[in-house]
Amino acid sequence: MNAISRLAFAVFLSILSQLSVQAQTPASRFTHADSLRGGLRPERTSYDVLFYDLSLRVDPATQTIQGSNTIRYKVVKPFRRMQVDLFASMAVRSITQKGSNGQLKPLAYTRDGNALFITLPDAPAAGQVRDITISYAGKPQIAKNAPWDGGFVWRKDTTTARQADWVTVACEGTGASLWWPNKDHLSDEPDSMRIRCRVPKGLTCVSNGKLVGQKPAAGGTQTEWTWFVHYPINNYNVTLNITDYAHISDTYTAKDGQKLALDYYVLPGNLARAKAHFAQVKPMLACYETHFGKYPFWRDGYKLVETPYWGMEHQSAVAYGNKYRNNAYGFDFIIIHESGHEYFGNSLSCADQAEMWIHESFTTYAEALYMACTQDEARTIGYLNNQRKLIKNKFPMLGPLGVNAEQEDTDIYYKGAWMLHTLRHAVNNDKTWFAAIRALATEKQRSIVYTDEIIDFLGKQTGVNLRPLFDQYLRHADLPTFEYKLAGKGTDELEMSYRWVADTDGFNLPVWVRTSTSDWQLLRPTRSWQTLTLKAGAGPVSVDRDKGLFDVRITAVE
């Protein structure tokens, strides 16, 4: 999930997760349905999705949708049974495939909850490319509290007298299969996608990618909008935004002179406010270009689309619902955070829900980088320290694989950002660190990435073994603790003994310390005791916690 209600929702999740853990053992937390959604079995791994061709009609009056999705796939290993996901609330009308004679043939299937298991007439050889088409209809799940609770949102635009229908959808975590059939697993993205949406005449349908056409349909009572996504896209990013939108068109000029299309779709009554408020988009894109390279979905352009919920990082069609408000630091959090996901989450995408730290940690860290681009270091540290107060340290940030596990709390945001800030100071060379982050974003762009892959990549780029630090913060709930004690060594000297108390072997995060009469000096603690001689009367020891995420404990003063 990608726009988190900073404090209230964090507290809510924390309470909820504690109750859940008390009531269940870890093994019992996950159901058969979780395994169907989160697991990779031959019915999924035997084929690779190449293209989705989604076509549907949305009827706001009845809150229903109907349509079809054609799935073009490449055979990885011969198979006769494949899994496609579609919520049980959506009725399958037919599943067909072209036979050798070019005629459509119906395919048999069975349901297991929200999963469809389709039987093919033969087992195609590896490397073959085939299509299946699933026609379906129904009332999609309604979101109780989008975007945290997935589903459709059916509203009215109250900014004008017309009060046009206003329909949107957000489905991260819950699953894209709540409203369209697909292989609903993060490990497989189509190379491209077409989205055709029919809506009542007078309404605009804004989706992902580039608008390639609109035309009258159903005798002029509807309009069909066609969008084409030129790049890989993860399923939960596919979206629809429907109302009588006002449109603002602009461009951003990259450092190489290339022009990026900027399109803003807002409620008509908010047009004037949007024109002024969205001025912060260009400085943001310039900052992100410096740190992460050029915007990764250039052909599709960058869009902000007004929604009745807070926000969501829908690829090239970022959902915006923050009511044109800046925070105490002078920027609109939803614009900065959700747009950061275009680089981390949409371009670099994790392969399993349990690795969602990749999306959220880097994107929350991007907020701090934006602060550094536009404000001073002191304000940036202040911003980070405000986020530090929200860290829970109750669950590891890396969850269990294969069961569609969502994180128990918000640590993948704030603790994750602080982990990266800590690694920056562990590298102790900003030029090297920021070059490594940029290399990660550009060399791995538009690809599926894994936790170990990122650890190895950043370690190689920086020349520093970052694995013990990553392992401590990702795989363990507790923070490392810098433990020290002071003892008199004589009339003029004190002996400071210090070490790390940590879960991970080899944990060796550098720490900056000083006394009231000394300058900052860099210590390199390990899990074994080391000693340092100080002048007697030097005053209390200060530990710089602005450069790292850890606890401090004084065990003895003699």
Secondary structure by P-SEA (a helix, b strand, c coil): cccccccaaaaaaaaaaaaaaaaccccccccaaaaaacccccccccbbbcccccccccccccccccbbbbbbbbbcccccbbbbbbcccccccbbbbbccccbbbbbbbcccccbbbbbccccccccccbbbbbbccccccccccccccbbbbbbbbcccccccbbbbccccccccccccccccccccccccbbbbbbccccbbbbbccccccccccccccbbbbbbbbccccccccccccccbbbbbbbccccccbbbbbbbbbccccaaaaaaaaacaaaaaaaaaaacccccccccccbbbbbccccccccccbbbbccccccccccccaaaaaaaaaaacccccccccccccccccaaaaaaaaaaaaacccaaaaaaaaaaaaaacccccccccccccccccccccccaaaaaaaaaaaaaaccaaaaaaaaaaaaaccccccccaaaaaaaaaaaacccaaaaaaaaccccccccccbbbbbccccbbbbbcccccccccbbbbbbbbcccccbbbbbcccbbbbbbbcccccbbbbccccccbbbbbcccc
